[in-house]
Amino acid sequence: MSPEPASSARARAAELSADNGVEGPFKSHHHETYVIPLPGCDGGRGLRVKVRAPRDNVIWFDRRSFVSEEELLRALSGRVARVPDVIDIDVFGTGFQRYIEGRTLGSVYRAGRAIPGACEDQLIETFGQMARMDGRDLPVRRRCDLADGVDEGDSAGFLDRLVHFAEERVYRGNMPLFGDLFHSLGIDGDAFKQLRNWVPGLSSRPFHFLHGDLHRENLILDSEKRVWVIDWELAMLGDPLYDLATHLHLMRYPAVQARRVTDRWAYTVESVRCGASRHWERDLPLVIDFKLAQSVFTDVIRSAMAVAEGDSVLWVARRLRNVLIAGARPLALEQVPSWAQVAAALQRWRLSACL
């Protein structure tokens, strides 16, 4: 039996490195990524870089605001500490994103565990540095207007656009393949009406630059205990509270650390941009509720895809049911199916999809 042909990303990595020291592919939802020594230099000057290509038929669960992550990283250089630099090599006519050597924060301190104070300090520093940028000074091509058509400071409108994206692009856009599964789990389009009723009237806050996906797997701890922030593809301009809510939702800090990070965030962004933390005490629970609701739609699809790829239906069903329970209130789900019912729905979907 002949081996499968190399993907275009793998072939490109092999070509650039003379097939010497190609590592990968690395786990990534949106890209097939390999790491190679810096091309065109003896020994790569001790640096390694990423070679990647977009995966085919990828489902995007979040809005993208910037055309190129590499362009964005160049613009962030000197403004946000510990972000990967982009190395340009004229002979190749392209820039290579430097691979940060180290371990993900999640591999050292798993979700639910506290992170050390030094790591927390660096994250708070990053939030403060991002708060200094309102987007007008970022020479980066955008996929959309500064805030997707929302007026500056319109936090309620900003959140509504995120709800709209989840409804139109994640839910309705994937109905042909996943509609029966959503229905089996008791989820329909009325959930978005309920969600909008649940999260109305956020206070106005001045918009600034946001990472959009700041969690343990996007934080790299190097040998000197520095925390590097990677994966800026979901960066955007918008309500500062969205970045904090996303961070807290994904990090799953112990309660004491979550409260401390929140207080430190509020003090830091407010000291940089007046009003950036306005009425966070009222609004933060609402934005976190949006993240819990959003996870229902993304995780139903991700769970189905995981089952299709051979993951245990029983294990996936347990995890998905926890997501449904967490998102039940903001979506006004009258009844969350049992673990066995979730497992049965996933199994039926796999069989009906012929996967």
Secondary structure by P-SEA (a helix, b strand, c coil): cccccccaaaaaaaaaaccccccccccccccbbbbbccccccccccbbbbbbbbbcccccccccccccaaaaaaaacccccccbbbbbbcccccccccccccccccccccccccccaaaaaaaaaaaaaaaacccccccccccccccccccccaaaaaaaaaaaaaacccccccccccaaaaaaaccccaaaaaaaaacccccbbbbccccccccccccccccccbbbbccccccccccaaaaaaaaaaaacccaaaaaaaaaaaaaaaaaccccccccccccaaaaaaaaaaaaaaaaaaaaaaaaaacccaaaaaaaaaaaaaaacccccccccccaaaaaaaaaaaaaaacc
